[in-house]
Amino acid sequence: MKKSVRLYIDGTVQGVFFRMFVKENAERHNVKGFVRNLEDGRIEVFLEGDSDDVNKMIELCKKGPKHSQIRKVEIKPERFQDFRVFKVLHI
């Protein structure tokens, strides 16, 4: 079953290689979508793929890379958009 979600991650998440951490894990778990920094200091992540793989990615995003400190993860269900790759977007 396919699943799509948008995450807003708050905490110490910029400047700690969070986007590359998400991209590498998304590719490892065959999840498509994007990750980007937001101007307010949060990270936005759009994930879509098989439900189990997306759920694994959500758990990884709740932990983050080594030097991140996650305070809050907001999860919003989204409509499946059929992304072909996982990208790091830049503002």
C-alpha positions as CSV (number, residue, x, y, z in Angstrom):
1,M,0.0,0.0,0.0
2,K,1.3,3.5,-0.9
3,K,1.6,6.2,1.6
4,S,2.5,10.0,1.4
5,V,3.3,12.3,4.4
6,R,4.7,15.7,5.0
7,L,6.9,16.2,8.1
8,Y,7.8,19.5,9.7
9,I,10.8,18.9,12.0
10,D,11.7,21.4,14.7
11,G,14.9,21.5,16.8
12,T,18.6,21.6,16.0
13,V,18.2,20.4,12.5
14,Q,20.0,22.9,10.2
15,G,23.8,22.8,9.9
16,V,24.0,19.1,11.1
17,F,23.8,17.3,7.7
18,F,20.1,16.5,8.3
19,R,19.1,16.9,4.7
20,M,21.8,14.5,3.5
21,F,20.9,12.1,6.3
22,V,17.3,12.0,5.0
23,K,18.3,11.7,1.4
24,E,20.6,8.8,2.0
25,N,18.1,6.9,4.1
26,A,15.3,7.7,1.6
27,E,17.3,6.2,-1.2
28,R,18.2,3.2,1.0
29,H,14.5,2.6,1.7
30,N,13.3,3.3,-1.8
31,V,11.3,6.4,-0.6
32,K,10.7,9.3,-3.0
33,G,10.0,13.0,-2.3
34,F,12.1,15.9,-1.1
35,V,13.7,17.5,1.9
36,R,14.4,21.2,2.4
37,N,15.3,23.8,5.0
38,L,12.6,26.3,5.9
39,E,13.3,30.0,6.7
40,D,12.0,29.6,10.2
41,G,14.7,27.0,11.1
42,R,12.6,23.8,10.6
43,I,13.1,21.1,8.0
44,E,10.3,20.0,5.7
45,V,10.3,16.5,4.4
46,F,7.9,15.0,1.9
47,L,8.0,11.2,1.8
48,E,6.1,8.7,-0.4
49,G,6.4,5.1,-1.1
50,D,5.3,1.8,0.4
51,S,3.7,2.2,3.8
52,D,6.4,0.2,5.7
53,D,9.2,2.1,4.1
54,V,7.6,5.5,4.8
55,N,7.0,4.5,8.4
56,K,10.7,3.5,8.7
57,M,11.7,7.0,7.3
58,I,9.4,8.7,9.8
59,E,11.1,6.9,12.7
60,L,14.6,7.8,11.3
61,C,13.5,11.5,11.0
62,K,12.3,11.5,14.6
63,K,15.9,10.5,15.6
64,G,17.9,12.5,13.0
65,P,21.7,12.4,12.4
66,K,24.3,12.4,15.2
67,H,24.4,16.1,16.1
68,S,20.7,16.9,15.6
69,Q,18.3,17.5,18.5
70,I,14.6,16.9,17.5
71,R,12.1,18.8,19.6
72,K,8.9,18.2,17.6
73,V,7.9,16.3,14.5
74,E,4.5,17.3,12.9
75,I,3.2,14.7,10.5
76,K,0.5,15.5,7.9
77,P,-1.0,12.9,5.5
78,E,-0.7,13.9,1.9
79,R,-2.1,12.9,-1.4
80,F,0.2,10.5,-3.4
81,Q,2.0,12.5,-6.0
82,D,4.1,9.8,-7.7
83,F,7.6,11.4,-7.3
84,R,10.3,9.6,-9.3
85,V,13.3,10.4,-7.1
86,F,14.3,11.9,-3.7
87,K,15.7,15.4,-3.9
88,V,17.3,17.9,-1.6
89,L,15.7,21.3,-2.4
90,H,17.3,24.7,-1.7
91,I,15.5,27.9,-0.8
